[in-house]
Amino acid sequence: MNLLVHCAIQWNTVLLTRTLCESRYHERMPDPFDSSVWTRPPRSRSGTPALSRDQIVKAALELLDAEGIDGLSMRRLGAKLGSGATSIYWHVANKDDLLDLAIDAVMGEVRLPAAGTDWRPAAAAMVRDLRDVLLRHSWIASLFGVRLNVGPNSMALAESMITLLEQAGFAAEEAAYAASALSSHAIGAAITTAAWHTAVARSGMTEADLTKSVAAFQEQQREAYPHVSGWQEAAPLDLPAMQRATFEYGLERLLDGLAARL
């Protein structure tokens, strides 16, 4: 029941995002279920590949972290590995397969709590770790809701969070909803921060200089929108610190709300 509810939430998110993208770009997107490496039957293969799947995924992650999704191709991956495409295609059919495997490898970096851990600090630690992991691999943000995130590491993460919440006293369905709310908070915070990092990189400015530009603009708007910028009078604008504080505030209020349900 737990994982079925979790998968239903994931699937609804995928379908909504896919529909919105198709409506905007007037282009049919691949079915995320049929095109997922995790949902297709295993491919029939013969022989022994020169490279392991782990080697291929590790190299793909390095390319993605360095150059983003556009920087990953089968040709470039083969060149990085010093191998022809044949060894890669033995494990994966296309770039989408690589992305599915890379996403799940990233999800495997999130640390899971030990059995018997108190639910609130354990849930908070998982959400913080998820945000930090997503920021280490900022390319992943654009794939949530586009690729079906149901690899073994992703499912183990969901299972761990839902189990933690069930043991705290939540019913199965509510535990799945609560886990989705917590992970959505981490993902949303990571997307916002990653977008800021992208803006800094594209601006050609340092983070400090771009922050000063933002602060100067806000100062110009103070009279028109006093409540938007008035709370910042106590200290100079520090966007990274503000993003972290906003994330922490939202996380603690989510946990407060969940605790009140017990």
Backbone as CSV, one residue per row, in Angstrom:
resi,resn,N_x,N_y,N_z,CA_x,CA_y,CA_z,C_x,C_y,C_z
1,MET,0.832,-1.208,0.000,0.000,0.000,0.000,0.864,1.254,0.000
2,ASN,1.899,1.293,0.842,2.728,2.499,0.953,3.326,2.923,-0.378
3,LEU,4.037,1.983,-1.028,4.712,2.328,-2.261,3.729,2.566,-3.389
4,LEU,2.565,1.910,-3.340,1.561,2.164,-4.362,1.055,3.604,-4.273
5,VAL,0.820,4.074,-3.050,0.394,5.464,-2.876,1.485,6.405,-3.340
6,HIS,2.741,6.111,-2.945,3.873,6.945,-3.359,3.971,7.011,-4.876
7,CYS,3.856,5.853,-5.534,3.962,5.815,-6.995,2.810,6.569,-7.649
8,ALA,1.618,6.495,-7.052,0.482,7.221,-7.599,0.733,8.724,-7.544
9,ILE,1.307,9.195,-6.432,1.632,10.619,-6.300,2.676,11.005,-7.350
10,GLN,3.722,10.182,-7.494,4.759,10.438,-8.498,4.153,10.476,-9.895
11,TRP,3.282,9.518,-10.177,2.713,9.393,-11.526,1.834,10.587,-11.859
12,ASN,1.010,11.035,-10.884,0.170,12.204,-11.120,1.015,13.437,-11.395
13,THR,2.133,13.588,-10.687,3.034,14.712,-10.920,3.625,14.655,-12.318
14,VAL,4.044,13.449,-12.734,4.610,13.280,-14.066,3.593,13.635,-15.134
15,LEU,2.361,13.141,-14.996,1.338,13.388,-15.998,0.988,14.863,-16.087
16,LEU,0.889,15.554,-14.927,0.568,16.973,-14.925,1.669,17.770,-15.607
17,THR,2.928,17.508,-15.249,4.052,18.237,-15.845,4.121,17.980,-17.344
18,ARG,3.926,16.724,-17.736,3.982,16.361,-19.147,2.893,17.078,-19.937
19,THR,1.674,17.119,-19.377,0.564,17.773,-20.062,0.818,19.259,-20.219
20,LEU,1.334,19.897,-19.173,1.626,21.325,-19.241,2.694,21.629,-20.284
21,CYS,3.743,20.776,-20.326,4.820,20.979,-21.303,4.312,20.794,-22.725
22,GLU,3.489,19.778,-22.948,2.953,19.537,-24.286,2.058,20.688,-24.722
23,SER,1.272,21.223,-23.772,0.391,22.341,-24.088,1.195,23.576,-24.470
24,ARG,2.308,23.784,-23.776,3.109,24.994,-24.027,3.891,24.888,-25.325
25,TYR,4.511,23.725,-25.546,5.424,23.600,-26.673,4.803,22.906,-27.884
26,HIS,3.544,22.469,-27.750,2.838,21.824,-28.856,3.625,20.654,-29.427
27,GLU,4.250,19.920,-28.548,5.070,18.799,-28.973,4.803,17.613,-28.052
28,ARG,4.558,16.456,-28.650,4.264,15.265,-27.870,5.533,14.775,-27.175
29,MET,5.455,14.629,-25.845,6.599,14.136,-25.090,6.532,12.624,-24.987
30,PRO,7.684,11.949,-24.868,7.671,10.494,-24.703,6.922,10.089,-23.451
31,ASP,6.238,8.964,-23.524,5.536,8.456,-22.352,6.575,8.103,-21.292
32,PRO,6.550,8.751,-20.112,7.602,8.524,-19.116,7.578,7.108,-18.550
33,PHE,6.429,6.441,-18.620,6.357,5.076,-18.101,6.977,4.099,-19.097
34,ASP,6.543,4.176,-20.351,7.059,3.255,-21.362,8.531,3.495,-21.669
35,SER,8.974,4.758,-21.491,10.357,5.080,-21.858,11.332,4.943,-20.694
36,SER,10.855,4.505,-19.527,11.732,4.405,-18.361,12.511,3.100,-18.373
37,VAL,13.775,3.191,-18.042,14.619,1.997,-17.971,14.148,1.055,-16.861
38,TRP,13.418,1.600,-15.889,12.982,0.801,-14.739,11.700,0.023,-15.004
39,THR,10.936,0.411,-16.018,9.640,-0.232,-16.252,9.627,-1.137,-17.481
40,ARG,10.677,-1.073,-18.285,10.733,-1.948,-19.463,11.291,-3.310,-19.086
41,PRO,10.898,-4.366,-19.796,11.503,-5.683,-19.558,13.006,-5.632,-19.842
42,PRO,13.807,-6.428,-19.145,15.252,-6.454,-19.414,15.535,-6.786,-20.874
43,ARG,16.541,-6.139,-21.427,16.902,-6.388,-22.816,17.688,-7.693,-22.924
44,SER,17.438,-8.419,-23.996,18.214,-9.642,-24.240,19.563,-9.255,-24.818
45,ARG,20.636,-9.778,-24.220,21.998,-9.419,-24.640,22.873,-10.656,-24.622
46,SER,23.907,-10.602,-25.387,24.864,-11.709,-25.411,26.274,-11.144,-25.319
47,GLY,27.191,-11.970,-24.864,28.573,-11.520,-24.746,28.823,-10.830,-23.419
48,THR,30.029,-10.344,-23.252,30.442,-9.662,-22.024,30.894,-8.256,-22.360
49,PRO,30.289,-7.226,-21.739,30.680,-5.848,-22.069,32.054,-5.504,-21.518
50,ALA,32.700,-4.552,-22.183,34.018,-4.109,-21.714,33.907,-3.232,-20.478
51,LEU,32.752,-2.602,-20.295,32.544,-1.700,-19.171,31.348,-2.161,-18.345
52,SER,31.388,-1.895,-17.046,30.251,-2.209,-16.186,29.253,-1.056,-16.227
53,ARG,28.027,-1.338,-15.804,27.024,-0.278,-15.757,27.436,0.795,-14.759
54,ASP,28.037,0.393,-13.641,28.467,1.368,-12.643,29.503,2.331,-13.220
55,GLN,30.423,1.816,-14.028,31.426,2.676,-14.658,30.761,3.694,-15.586
56,ILE,29.776,3.232,-16.332,29.086,4.102,-17.279,28.302,5.179,-16.545
57,VAL,27.593,4.790,-15.491,26.795,5.758,-14.731,27.703,6.774,-14.041
58,LYS,28.810,6.328,-13.488,29.754,7.243,-12.823,30.268,8.291,-13.814
59,ALA,30.639,7.849,-15.015,31.129,8.788,-16.018,30.017,9.723,-16.490
60,ALA,28.812,9.196,-16.627,27.682,10.036,-17.029,27.418,11.109,-15.978
61,LEU,27.502,10.747,-14.703,27.308,11.716,-13.627,28.365,12.818,-13.676
62,GLU,29.592,12.445,-13.958,30.656,13.438,-14.034,30.392,14.432,-15.161
63,LEU,29.919,13.934,-16.307,29.575,14.825,-17.418,28.394,15.720,-17.062
64,LEU,27.383,15.144,-16.451,26.200,15.913,-16.079,26.539,17.002,-15.069
65,ASP,27.344,16.672,-14.080,27.714,17.653,-13.060,28.570,18.777,-13.652
66,ALA,29.390,18.436,-14.624,30.290,19.429,-15.210,29.600,20.291,-16.265
67,GLU,28.712,19.678,-17.065,28.199,20.378,-18.242,26.682,20.372,-18.373
68,GLY,25.983,19.734,-17.457,24.526,19.724,-17.530,24.004,18.685,-18.507
69,ILE,22.688,18.657,-18.637,22.040,17.639,-19.467,22.462,17.758,-20.928
70,ASP,22.587,18.979,-21.425,22.974,19.160,-22.834,24.383,18.662,-23.106
71,GLY,25.211,18.576,-22.070,26.580,18.114,-22.253,26.725,16.607,-22.292
72,LEU,25.625,15.899,-22.024,25.675,14.432,-22.031,25.171,13.894,-23.357
73,SER,25.979,13.090,-24.001,25.581,12.366,-25.218,26.309,11.035,-25.210
74,MET,25.797,10.094,-25.981,26.438,8.783,-26.049,27.854,8.922,-26.610
75,ARG,28.032,9.797,-27.577,29.351,9.982,-28.191,30.345,10.552,-27.187
76,ARG,29.935,11.580,-26.467,30.840,12.203,-25.496,31.124,11.263,-24.334
77,LEU,30.122,10.487,-23.949,30.332,9.530,-22.872,31.326,8.461,-23.304
78,GLY,31.190,7.987,-24.558,32.134,7.002,-25.074,33.547,7.541,-25.104
79,ALA,33.684,8.813,-25.506,35.010,9.431,-25.548,35.607,9.553,-24.154
80,LYS,34.786,9.903,-23.183,35.262,10.045,-21.802,35.728,8.702,-21.249
81,LEU,35.013,7.651,-21.616,35.340,6.316,-21.123,36.445,5.650,-21.939
82,GLY,36.811,6.269,-23.060,37.811,5.660,-23.929,37.311,4.371,-24.536
83,SER,36.008,4.343,-24.820,35.398,3.120,-25.331,34.413,3.477,-26.429
84,GLY,34.154,2.546,-27.310,33.157,2.754,-28.343,31.754,2.699,-27.758
85,ALA,30.796,3.102,-28.572,29.414,3.142,-28.111,28.845,1.759,-27.824
86,THR,29.468,0.722,-28.406,28.930,-0.634,-28.238,28.844,-1.022,-26.766
87,SER,29.868,-0.726,-25.997,29.870,-1.076,-24.574,28.783,-0.339,-23.816
88,ILE,28.504,0.894,-24.237,27.461,1.674,-23.577,26.088,1.116,-23.928
89,TYR,25.882,0.840,-25.217,24.578,0.348,-25.657,24.295,-1.060,-25.136
90,TRP,25.292,-1.748,-24.674,25.047,-3.068,-24.069,24.206,-2.908,-22.809
91,HIS,24.384,-1.755,-22.118,23.685,-1.513,-20.855,22.446,-0.626,-21.025
92,VAL,22.506,0.338,-21.925,21.412,1.310,-22.067,21.042,1.463,-23.539
93,ALA,19.778,1.839,-23.757,19.309,1.989,-25.135,19.538,3.397,-25.663
94,ASN,19.542,4.391,-24.781,19.597,5.773,-25.240,19.943,6.700,-24.070
95,LYS,19.929,7.990,-24.350,20.273,8.984,-23.334,19.256,8.990,-22.194
96,ASP,17.994,8.760,-22.507,16.980,8.726,-21.447,17.286,7.640,-20.427
97,ASP,17.748,6.485,-20.894,18.139,5.418,-19.975,19.271,5.885,-19.059
98,LEU,20.230,6.569,-19.643,21.341,7.095,-18.850,20.843,8.062,-17.777
99,LEU,19.906,8.927,-18.155,19.372,9.889,-17.189,18.623,9.179,-16.066
100,ASP,17.848,8.150,-16.404,17.148,7.394,-15.365,18.134,6.770,-14.378
101,LEU,19.195,6.198,-14.910,20.200,5.572,-14.049,20.941,6.620,-13.220
102,ALA,21.232,7.765,-13.826,21.950,8.827,-13.115,21.086,9.412,-11.996
103,ILE,19.805,9.613,-12.271,18.898,10.130,-11.245,18.887,9.192,-10.046
104,ASP,18.786,7.900,-10.315,18.713,6.961,-9.200,20.031,6.892,-8.441
105,ALA,21.139,7.041,-9.147,22.432,7.079,-8.464,22.505,8.277,-7.519
106,VAL,21.989,9.425,-7.966,21.965,10.612,-7.115,21.088,10.372,-5.881
107,MET,19.928,9.760,-6.079,19.040,9.478,-4.945,19.706,8.555,-3.924
108,GLY,20.634,7.742,-4.398,21.357,6.848,-3.496,22.329,7.565,-2.582
109,GLU,22.582,8.851,-2.833,23.479,9.628,-1.976,22.783,10.148,-0.718
110,VAL,21.467,10.130,-0.710,20.733,10.602,0.467,20.867,9.563,1.583
111,ARG,21.308,9.997,2.729,21.518,9.080,3.849,20.186,8.710,4.505
112,LEU,20.015,7.445,4.781,18.783,6.947,5.381,18.987,6.783,6.882
113,PRO,17.946,7.011,7.672,18.099,6.938,9.134,18.210,5.501,9.624
114,ALA,18.858,5.342,10.751,18.945,4.022,11.375,17.597,3.638,11.956
115,ALA,17.362,2.356,12.076,16.106,1.865,12.646,15.936,2.367,14.074
116,GLY,14.713,2.728,14.411,14.414,3.156,15.771,14.714,4.616,16.061
117,THR,15.117,5.388,15.046,15.420,6.802,15.240,14.132,7.597,15.449
118,ASP,14.188,8.616,16.311,13.031,9.482,16.531,12.616,10.130,15.215
119,TRP,11.319,10.131,14.920,10.849,10.475,13.579,11.169,11.912,13.174
120,ARG,10.999,12.877,14.070,11.145,14.276,13.648,12.577,14.630,13.257
121,PRO,13.583,14.424,14.115,14.953,14.741,13.672,15.398,13.885,12.491
122,ALA,14.918,12.649,12.419,15.309,11.787,11.300,14.707,12.288,9.993
123,ALA,13.427,12.666,10.020,12.781,13.197,8.818,13.442,14.509,8.392
124,ALA,13.739,15.368,9.379,14.393,16.642,9.070,15.753,16.407,8.426
125,ALA,16.516,15.458,8.943,17.845,15.165,8.395,17.740,14.653,6.961
126,MET,16.747,13.804,6.683,16.575,13.277,5.323,16.214,14.394,4.348
127,VAL,15.330,15.293,4.759,14.913,16.387,3.876,16.090,17.330,3.618
128,ARG,16.852,17.642,4.656,18.028,18.509,4.473,19.048,17.844,3.547
129,ASP,19.253,16.554,3.757,20.221,15.833,2.941,19.765,15.768,1.488
130,LEU,18.458,15.574,1.277,17.927,15.544,-0.085,18.164,16.876,-0.782
131,ARG,17.905,17.977,-0.091,18.159,19.295,-0.688,19.633,19.448,-1.054
132,ASP,20.520,19.087,-0.131,21.951,19.240,-0.386,22.416,18.364,-1.552
133,VAL,21.891,17.144,-1.623,22.258,16.245,-2.720,21.790,16.816,-4.057
134,LEU,20.582,17.340,-4.102,20.055,17.905,-5.344,20.857,19.129,-5.780
135,LEU,21.361,19.884,-4.818,22.178,21.044,-5.174,23.559,20.634,-5.667
136,ARG,24.064,19.500,-5.198,25.350,19.009,-5.717,25.204,18.563,-7.167
137,HIS,23.999,18.206,-7.547,23.725,17.737,-8.910,22.554,18.564,-9.467
138,SER,22.789,19.848,-9.660,21.694,20.783,-9.949,20.967,20.491,-11.266
139,TRP,21.590,19.752,-12.190,20.943,19.396,-13.456,19.686,18.563,-13.243
140,ILE,19.607,17.882,-12.102,18.514,16.944,-11.877,17.172,17.649,-11.701
141,ALA,17.204,18.926,-11.295,15.960,19.630,-10.974,14.993,19.655,-12.152
142,SER,15.516,19.813,-13.358,14.641,19.924,-14.531,14.025,18.594,-14.939
143,LEU,14.447,17.495,-14.316,13.948,16.182,-14.703,12.837,15.674,-13.806
144,PHE,12.645,16.321,-12.647,11.556,15.897,-11.776,10.227,16.199,-12.454
145,GLY,9.363,15.200,-12.517,8.093,15.350,-13.204,8.176,15.077,-14.681
146,VAL,9.393,14.850,-15.194,9.566,14.513,-16.616,10.004,13.059,-16.759
147,ARG,10.995,12.654,-15.953,11.401,11.253,-15.904,10.742,10.589,-14.694
148,LEU,10.378,9.340,-14.846,9.717,8.605,-13.768,10.777,8.154,-12.764
149,ASN,10.658,8.680,-11.544,11.704,8.497,-10.528,11.363,7.292,-9.645
150,VAL,11.546,6.086,-10.190,11.143,4.872,-9.461,12.250,3.819,-9.455
151,GLY,13.503,4.243,-9.539,14.608,3.302,-9.438,14.746,2.782,-8.017
152,PRO,15.588,1.785,-7.806,15.693,1.161,-6.479,16.129,2.118,-5.369
153,ASN,17.031,3.031,-5.658,17.435,3.985,-4.620,16.314,4.963,-4.291
154,SER,15.594,5.397,-5.311,14.465,6.305,-5.090,13.385,5.622,-4.279
155,MET,13.101,4.373,-4.598,12.073,3.646,-3.876,12.507,3.347,-2.439
156,ALA,13.803,3.066,-2.256,14.307,2.830,-0.903,14.194,4.097,-0.059
157,LEU,14.444,5.259,-0.674,14.305,6.532,0.030,12.853,6.754,0.441
158,ALA,11.930,6.516,-0.487,10.507,6.670,-0.182,10.076,5.683,0.903
159,GLU,10.519,4.447,0.777,10.165,3.421,1.753,10.675,3.804,3.141
160,SER,11.889,4.326,3.209,12.474,4.704,4.496,11.686,5.830,5.146
161,MET,11.342,6.863,4.366,10.602,7.994,4.919,9.195,7.577,5.345
162,ILE,8.519,6.797,4.506,7.153,6.380,4.834,7.158,5.465,6.061
163,THR,8.122,4.556,6.128,8.233,3.672,7.294,8.450,4.483,8.566
164,LEU,9.336,5.483,8.477,9.615,6.354,9.621,8.329,7.025,10.106
165,LEU,7.527,7.518,9.170,6.301,8.225,9.529,5.224,7.270,10.040
166,GLU,5.154,6.085,9.458,4.206,5.089,9.963,4.541,4.695,11.400
167,GLN,5.824,4.496,11.658,6.240,4.117,13.010,5.986,5.236,14.015
168,ALA,5.924,6.481,13.502,5.609,7.606,14.384,4.128,7.631,14.747
169,GLY,3.306,6.940,13.943,1.879,6.880,14.252,0.952,7.272,13.131
170,PHE,1.492,7.668,11.964,0.645,8.025,10.837,0.103,6.761,10.167
171,ALA,-1.136,6.835,9.691,-1.692,5.752,8.894,-0.951,5.685,7.565
172,ALA,-1.042,4.545,6.887,-0.238,4.306,5.687,-0.417,5.392,4.631
173,GLU,-1.667,5.722,4.315,-1.902,6.696,3.255,-1.410,8.076,3.645
174,GLU,-1.685,8.489,4.886,-1.239,9.810,5.328,0.287,9.871,5.404
175,ALA,0.920,8.774,5.765,2.385,8.749,5.790,2.944,8.991,4.393
176,ALA,2.306,8.406,3.375,2.765,8.617,1.996,2.574,10.067,1.572
177,TYR,1.422,10.658,1.950,1.196,12.061,1.619,2.200,12.962,2.336
178,ALA,2.471,12.659,3.599,3.420,13.462,4.372,4.822,13.360,3.779
179,ALA,5.214,12.146,3.381,6.530,11.956,2.761,6.632,12.752,1.472
180,SER,5.546,12.762,0.697,5.551,13.534,-0.552,5.665,15.024,-0.273
181,ALA,4.972,15.513,0.758,5.050,16.934,1.104,6.467,17.325,1.521
182,LEU,7.112,16.475,2.309,8.467,16.765,2.765,9.464,16.745,1.615
183,SER,9.364,15.747,0.745,10.294,15.688,-0.386,10.043,16.842,-1.350
184,SER,8.772,17.221,-1.525,8.456,18.356,-2.407,9.074,19.645,-1.880
185,HIS,9.110,19.793,-0.559,9.730,20.993,0.024,11.222,21.023,-0.299
186,ALA,11.894,19.880,-0.168,13.328,19.826,-0.486,13.568,20.112,-1.963
187,ILE,12.743,19.524,-2.824,12.910,19.712,-4.268,12.663,21.160,-4.657
188,GLY,11.584,21.751,-4.125,11.287,23.141,-4.443,12.386,24.090,-3.990
189,ALA,12.911,23.868,-2.794,13.993,24.711,-2.294,15.248,24.550,-3.138
190,ALA,15.539,23.314,-3.535,16.730,23.066,-4.355,16.597,23.712,-5.724
191,ILE,15.417,23.644,-6.324,15.201,24.251,-7.639,15.427,25.761,-7.575
192,THR,14.897,26.397,-6.531,15.063,27.845,-6.386,16.533,28.228,-6.230
193,THR,17.239,27.499,-5.381,18.656,27.804,-5.154,19.493,27.495,-6.396
194,ALA,19.181,26.394,-7.070,19.905,26.056,-8.298,19.694,27.117,-9.372
195,ALA,18.476,27.659,-9.440,18.195,28.722,-10.414,19.035,29.966,-10.117
196,TRP,19.215,30.267,-8.821,20.062,31.396,-8.438,21.509,31.148,-8.856
197,HIS,22.001,29.941,-8.629,23.372,29.610,-9.033,23.537,29.754,-10.545
198,THR,22.513,29.339,-11.294,22.559,29.473,-12.762,22.588,30.944,-13.157
199,ALA,21.778,31.753,-12.475,21.751,33.183,-12.770,23.103,33.825,-12.511
200,VAL,23.752,33.427,-11.424,25.084,33.956,-11.110,26.068,33.569,-12.210
201,ALA,26.040,32.303,-12.621,26.979,31.833,-13.640,26.771,32.564,-14.969
202,ARG,25.524,32.777,-15.331,25.236,33.421,-16.617,25.492,34.918,-16.604
203,SER,25.453,35.518,-15.418,25.621,36.969,-15.329,27.061,37.409,-15.561
204,GLY,28.010,36.498,-15.314,29.413,36.874,-15.394,29.875,37.664,-14.191
205,MET,29.005,37.779,-13.182,29.338,38.519,-11.963,29.611,37.541,-10.832
206,THR,30.231,38.047,-9.773,30.363,37.224,-8.577,29.004,37.185,-7.876
207,GLU,28.836,36.202,-7.009,27.579,36.110,-6.272,27.365,37.353,-5.424
208,ALA,28.440,37.860,-4.826,28.328,39.053,-3.982,27.880,40.261,-4.798
209,ASP,28.456,40.444,-5.993,28.098,41.594,-6.827,26.658,41.495,-7.338
210,LEU,26.237,40.278,-7.721,24.861,40.125,-8.188,23.871,40.346,-7.045
211,THR,24.234,39.909,-5.851,23.393,40.138,-4.682,23.245,41.639,-4.416
212,LYS,24.329,42.379,-4.577,24.272,43.839,-4.398,23.340,44.471,-5.421
213,SER,23.360,43.955,-6.651,22.475,44.490,-7.685,21.017,44.231,-7.340
214,VAL,20.745,43.035,-6.839,19.383,42.698,-6.430,18.947,43.585,-5.267
215,ALA,19.858,43.771,-4.310,19.537,44.603,-3.152,19.265,46.053,-3.567
216,ALA,20.040,46.551,-4.521,19.843,47.927,-4.999,18.485,48.077,-5.678
217,PHE,18.094,47.062,-6.446,16.787,47.098,-7.095,15.671,47.086,-6.059
218,GLN,15.806,46.253,-5.049,14.792,46.181,-4.005,14.682,47.510,-3.260
219,GLU,15.807,48.159,-3.065,15.802,49.456,-2.380,14.995,50.470,-3.181
220,GLN,15.098,50.414,-4.520,14.334,51.314,-5.386,12.830,51.057,-5.276
221,GLN,12.475,49.824,-4.934,11.062,49.448,-4.858,10.486,49.568,-3.438
222,ARG,11.287,50.013,-2.508,10.875,49.991,-1.102,9.606,50.817,-0.860
223,GLU,9.529,51.986,-1.464,8.368,52.839,-1.220,7.094,52.222,-1.767
224,ALA,7.186,51.616,-2.938,5.999,51.016,-3.566,5.584,49.720,-2.870
225,TYR,6.589,48.958,-2.378,6.303,47.658,-1.762,7.010,47.553,-0.407
226,PRO,6.568,48.338,0.569,7.306,48.422,1.847,7.350,47.106,2.614
227,HIS,6.294,46.298,2.516,6.274,45.064,3.302,7.133,43.974,2.669
228,VAL,7.395,44.088,1.389,8.229,43.083,0.725,9.679,43.224,1.150
229,SER,10.162,44.427,1.248,11.582,44.656,1.541,11.844,45.186,2.939
230,GLY,10.803,45.588,3.657,11.003,46.198,4.964,11.648,45.274,5.976
231,TRP,11.355,43.974,5.888,11.893,43.026,6.869,13.401,42.854,6.738
232,GLN,13.984,43.340,5.627,15.417,43.178,5.424,16.231,44.325,5.995
233,GLU,15.596,45.264,6.640,16.311,46.436,7.125,17.343,46.090,8.200
234,ALA,17.104,45.000,8.915,17.971,44.678,10.053,19.371,44.257,9.637
235,ALA,19.523,43.755,8.416,20.832,43.246,7.986,20.945,43.356,6.476
236,PRO,22.169,43.425,5.926,22.346,43.454,4.475,21.767,42.186,3.843
237,LEU,21.320,42.310,2.609,20.741,41.170,1.898,21.806,40.102,1.675
238,ASP,21.513,38.901,2.083,22.388,37.749,1.886,21.505,36.642,1.314
239,LEU,21.450,36.551,-0.020,20.515,35.625,-0.655,20.764,34.162,-0.292
240,PRO,22.011,33.670,-0.318,22.218,32.275,0.086,21.728,31.987,1.498
241,ALA,22.017,32.906,2.437,21.568,32.712,3.809,20.044,32.785,3.891
242,MET,19.450,33.687,3.098,18.002,33.824,3.095,17.338,32.564,2.536
243,GLN,17.938,31.991,1.486,17.389,30.763,0.907,17.435,29.619,1.918
244,ARG,18.545,29.529,2.633,18.665,28.467,3.629,17.681,28.693,4.778
245,ALA,17.560,29.939,5.221,16.643,30.245,6.317,15.194,29.995,5.906
246,THR,14.860,30.333,4.670,13.510,30.089,4.168,13.214,28.598,4.123
247,PHE,14.195,27.831,3.656,14.041,26.373,3.624,13.834,25.821,5.031
248,GLU,14.659,26.250,5.967,14.563,25.749,7.333,13.226,26.136,7.970
249,TYR,12.780,27.356,7.730,11.497,27.786,8.281,10.371,26.896,7.751
250,GLY,10.343,26.685,6.430,9.307,25.853,5.843,9.358,24.425,6.357
251,LEU,10.570,23.886,6.506,10.720,22.521,6.999,10.183,22.396,8.424
252,GLU,10.558,23.330,9.289,10.107,23.255,10.679,8.594,23.412,10.791
253,ARG,7.998,24.276,9.957,6.541,24.441,10.011,5.837,23.202,9.474
254,LEU,6.395,22.570,8.455,5.840,21.299,7.975,5.881,20.247,9.084
255,LEU,6.999,20.159,9.757,7.140,19.181,10.828,6.216,19.496,12.000
256,ASP,6.045,20.800,12.297,5.091,21.202,13.340,3.681,20.722,12.977
257,GLY,3.309,20.955,11.725,1.984,20.548,11.284,1.787,19.050,11.348
258,LEU,2.818,18.297,10.955,2.716,16.839,11.028,2.654,16.358,12.476
259,ALA,3.449,16.985,13.334,3.433,16.585,14.746,2.056,16.812,15.355
260,ALA,1.391,17.863,14.926,0.061,18.163,15.465,-0.965,17.123,15.032
261,ARG,-0.642,16.375,13.983,-1.570,15.343,13.492,-1.483,14.044,14.294
262,LEU,-0.439,13.912,15.083,-0.244,12.665,15.830,-1.066,12.645,17.117
